[in-house]
Amino acid sequence: MAMETLTKTIEINRRHPIYKALRFVCKARAGKDNCREILHYLRLESKDGKRYIYAADGYRIHIAHITDKIGKYDTQIPDGIYTAKVTNPRIELEPINIEGTYPNIWLLIPADYPKITTTKHSSYPDHAASIGFAQIIKAMGKGCFNFHWFEDISPEDYQWDVFFSNHTSPILFTYRDLTEDLIAVIMPICVEI
């Protein structure tokens, strides 16, 4: 598929308010072994007066609501599809033009699911992740999902609300505070016992 650079690379350093949200979104990009090339990239989209950046790999979706101007940072990132190079001190976004259509992720976000738990903070992140994972598994009953996807959304400084309907439905995770608004959707692997 043909790719063409549209504008210059945008650098987001680790002190920028959207850096953590971008790192979170980047975790859901499809690997290079995925044949759907469009899923190797991030998508930035304006919707209902808000700006979102997201990635999906066919099994999960990570979405971050971003603001162009936060304090001294004024980051005008145009809507489009971006490559993302994540290094320790920064993330480099480069807009590209690629054949294909990014999936309409908004159709995949569950609505009106009951809240089943809130993952807890802990001074031991693995402990907090284990407790949250166990609560979700208990609620799912017959279903399961890849634990590595849960690890992606369980850094120690986030406390997620978890929404779920039944063992064949996606699991919705939301995190909101004064500066960040994140969503993760994980598709379950159905297991009948």
N, C-alpha and C positions, 0 to 999 in steps of 0.2 A: 504494500500500500504506500502511496506517495505521501511524504511528509514535507512540509514547507514551513520554514521559520517565518512568523508574522511580525514579531517585534523583538525587542531586547529581552534578555533574561531579567527576571525580578528576583532580588535577593531578600529573604526574610531572615534576620539574625535572631538568635535565641532570646534576646531581650524584647523583641517585638511582641506585642500582645496576642497576635494570632499564631505565633510559632508553635505552641503546644497543640493548638487545634489542627494545624496543618500536619504535624507529626502523627496525630491520631488518625486523620483521614488517610494519610499515605499508607498506613498499615493494611488497609482493605484493598489496595490495588492488586489486580491479578498478576500472578507470576508470569515470567516470560514463556513458560511452557503452556500457558492458556492460549488457545487458538483464536480467541476473540480479542484481537489486538486493541480495539478501542478500550477494553477494560484495563489496559496497562497504564492508563492515564487518569488524571484528575479532571473533574468538570466543575467550572464555576458558573453559577446561574443566578439570575435575579428572578425572584418569584414573590408575588404578593407584597411588593415593597421591601423585601428583605434580600440579602445576598447570602448564598450558600456555596460551599465548596464540598464536593463529595467524591467518593470512589466506591466501586463495587467490583466484586470478583466472581459473582454468580452464587456465592454462599452467604455473603454478608455485605452490608452497606455501612459506611461511616459517613456521617454528615456533620458539618460544622456551619453554624450561622456566623458570618463574619461581618465586621463593621470596617468601612474604609478608613474612618478617622477615629483614633483612640488616643487621647492626650496629644503628645507631640508627634505621634506617628500618623501619617497621611498616606495610605497605601491604596492607590487607585489600580485595582486589578480588573481588567475588562473581562466580561463573560467570555467563556470559551473552554477549550480543552488544553490541558497543560501536561508537559512532562515535569517530573519532580525529582530532583537530585537532593537526597537528604544526607547531610554531613553533620558532624557534631555541632559546630557553631552556627550553622545556617541551613536553610532550604532554598534551593534555586528552582524557580518556576520558569518554564519557557513555553510560551504559547505555540501550538502547532496546528496545522491544518491536516486533518486525516480523513480518509474515506470511512464511511460508516456512520451510524447513528448511536449515540450514547443511550443506554436504556432509560426509560422513564421511571426513575427510582420512586417517584411519588406514588405510583400505583402499588408499590410493594410495602409501603409503610402501614402497618396495622393501625386500625382506628378502633376506639372504644373497647380496648382490652382491659380486663381488671388488673389492678396492681397486685403483684404477688409478694414482692419483697423490696427492700432497699439494701444494697450491699453496704457493708459497714466499713468505716475507717479502722485501721489498725497500725500499730507501730511495726508490725510484721506483715508486709504486703502479701506474702504467700498465704499466711493464716487468713487474712481477710478475703482473699480470692477463693480459698477453699470453702469457707463458710458460705459465701455468696453462691458458689457453684453448687454446693450441697442443697441449699434452699431451692435453687432452680430445678435441679434434678428431682427433688422430692415433689415439686409441683407438677413436673412434666409427666411423672408416672412411667409410661411406656416409651417415651421419646428420649433423645439424646442429641448433643451437638459436639462439635470438635472443641476440646478444651483449649486449644491454642487460640481460638477466636475469642474465648472468654478472657484469656490472659491479655489480649490486646486492649481490652477495655477496663482493666483493673489496676491501673497505677494507684499508688497509695494516696494520692491527693484528690481522687475523685470519689464521689459517693453517688452511685447510680440508682435510679428508680427502675424497677423491672416490671414489665407488663407482658401478660401471656394469656392465651385463651385455651389451647389444648395441645396435645403432644404432636400434632401435625401442623401446627401454625408457627409462623415466625415468632421470635422473642424480640421484644422492643425494649431497648435500654435508653433512658434519657438522663442527661446531666445538665443542670442549669445553675449558674451563679451570676454575679454581677457582670463578669466579662466574657463568659463562655456559655454557649448553648450547643450541646452536642447530642447526636442521636446515633445509635447503632442498631441495626436490625440483623439478626442472625437466623438463618434458615436451619431448622432442625434436621437431623438425620433420623428418620422414623425407624424405630426398632419395635417390633411386636414380640412380646414375651409370652 
